[in-house]
Amino acid sequence: MTSVAEIRPSGAGPDDGHGGRPEVHRAALRDLLLGSLPAGAVRWGAKATGVRALGDGRHEVALADGSSFTTDLLVGADGAWSKVRPLVSRAVPRYCGLSFAEAYLYEAATRHPESAALTGGGMAFAFEEGQGMLTHREPDGSLHVYAALRSDEGWAAAGSAPAREAVLERFAGWDPRLRALVADSDTPLVARPVHALPVDHRWDRTRGVTLIGDAAHLMSPFAGEGANLAMLDGAELAAAVALRPGDPEGALAAYEEAMFPRSRSAAAESADSLDLCFGAGTPHTLMKRMSSYAG
């Protein structure tokens, strides 16, 4: 038998708006942000395939349809595998040694009542060294599940769907309620290898360009700060530009000066939490840490 931490459903009462870590469904957040923009502000179907410097802080962005455009101020908000990042940094995301197999259980209350009861109204997780199960309830009543495994990168190669049987074999001996989160999935499993940039990733001021979000500070999800940092990056960069009309370089420098230490702190927390959840001594070390927050 594995040394799995006791499962405690997290379904407390309704949100009263006073929590320190509010949550929102990503699709709802996306729609909220897009809905605040004027029509035509987002150009859909325009995938960037490359960026090159033209000199004097100007850059040319090439698109998949063969067209291109030039910029006076370029903000790379293009995620983990950013095409803009090489303009300022040689860093590339590295595999963290951990992969998720992602699953969904739909209409959980009626179709998967035991799994719904296990998850409660929020989330539940169970860990032992090198592996774990994490599940949370979505607003539509479905359960979103991740089976996490320390593995080589090839196990979760892009485009491959992990076999359900192979994942369950890695969880042999676990409580049947936890195995059911994968065994009863209503969707094929999706591989999600976890990558991160160096904790202290930063770059020298490069004229006419900067990065925000995962392009700037990709980290594992174990600090729960990725989307928060991306939104804060965007807000602070916009404020810096607005406060320094005619001085874009001063604005970019001010933004980066605040962003680098902030993102380093979150990235260090994320790396520490990944080791806490999947390293030697878990789940006991994790339970001790969680107990310290309650005290």
Salt bridges, closest charged atoms under 4 A:
GLU6 OE1 - ARG8 NH2 3.26
ASP31 OD1 - ARG30 NE 3.28
GLU60 OE1 - ARG52 NE 2.77
ASP65 OD2 - ARG43 NH2 3.84
ASP72 OD1 - ARG58 NE 3.60
GLU102 OE2 - HIS144 NE2 2.50
GLU102 OE1 - ARG192 NE 2.82
GLU138 OE1 - HIS25 NE2 3.51
GLU138 OE2 - HIS136 NE2 3.27
GLU138 OE2 - HIS144 ND1 2.94
GLU153 OE2 - HIS195 NE2 2.98
ASP175 OD1 - ARG177 NE 3.11
ASP186 OD2 - ARG111 NH1 2.80
ASP186 OD2 - HIS112 NE2 2.96
GLU225 OE2 - ARG21 NH1 3.59
ASP233 OD2 - HIS217 NE2 2.58
ASP233 OD1 - ARG262 NH2 2.89
GLU236 OE1 - ARG262 NH1 2.88
GLU249 OE1 - ARG205 NH1 2.82
GLU256 OE2 - ARG205 NH2 2.77
ASP272 OD2 - ARG289 NH2 3.36
ASP275 OD1 - ARG150 NH2 3.40
